[in-house]
Structure formats: structure tokens, C-alpha cells
Amino acid sequence: MKRLLIILSIALIPLGGTAGSVVHRNRILSVLSEFKNAEGVELVQLGPLATSALKTVVRLSSAGDEDAKQALALMHGVRRVSVFDYDDCDARLKDRINRRLARILDGSELLFEAKDGEDVMKLYGVTDGNGENVKDFVLYTPGDCALICIFGKVSVKAIEKIIRDND
């Protein structure tokens, strides 16, 4: 179900957001850095060098693989990825992190929100004026205590192609 919600949310990105919106990258990264060593918190960050190396590995190992070529097209403009999971920490720390992230994301453009029972998934980001690219988007699920940040530019056409091919 969550996979379906994520695919749906990415497909609907062109319908939301406006140019000039902002995702507060530095403030988000500051929160991740502050809590990365807390008990029950897991953080995986790929900076520009690691992201570039990952793209190179995919490119070299994807000879003739159409899925890998689509992944490369999707990743072309991605510069940094952060995955933050704090589901295993105590309730007090979860609440503190959720309040901090909610405050930061409150000033960002909400592109999409999906609810599945009590679970809420929010997708924030910035689309260019014509809706061809999404820049710096954040997937936040406070109930699951997870945050995924993809900083850089992602082509909406590449996303749509992957969705069409996987239907």
C-alpha cells in the first residue's frame, strides 16, 4: 500500500507546487545531524561524491538493462540523498523530532498528502514553472517516523516513464 502511495504521489507532483517555493535544506540537514547519534535513530546520507559514484556503478553495470537506464535518467540531477528513520527511539524523542521537522516543513510547499487510515504521508518540494522538474523534495511520514530527502533535480517525465512501464 505504501509503495502505491509513493508512486501515486510522485505521479501527481506536476499538479502541485509553484516556482519560488522552498524546501529548507540546511535546516532539515541540521536536524538530521543533531539527532543522528541518538539511540534508535538510523541515518543514511549520500553526498554528491557518493551519489556520483552510485550513478557510475549503475551506468557501468547496466549494459543493455532498460530498468537501470531508467533509474539513471531518474537519478541524473540528484545530488544528495538522506534517509532518516527514528521509529526505534523512545516516544519523547519521536515527539521532539516530529515537532522540529513539522516546524521546518511548515514553510515548504506541500505537493501531495496521502492518508491511509491513521498514517499520513506528506511530499514537499519545489516544481519549476512548467512542471517538468522537481527540485529538492522531501517525503515525510510522521506516524512511521521516517523522512526521505532527495536534493537536486528530478525529471517528472522520467518518473512518469517508470510508472507507466511498471503498471
Buried (B, 14 or more C-beta within 10 A) or exposed (E): EEEEBBBBBBBEBBEBBEEEBEBBBEBBBEBBEEBBEBEBBEBEBBEEEEBBEBBEEBBEEBEEEEEBBBBBBBBEBBBBBBBBBBEEBEEEBBEBBBEBBEEBBEEBBBBBEBEEEEBBBBBBBBBBEEBEBBBBBBBBBBBBBBBBBBBBBBBBEBBBBBEEEEE
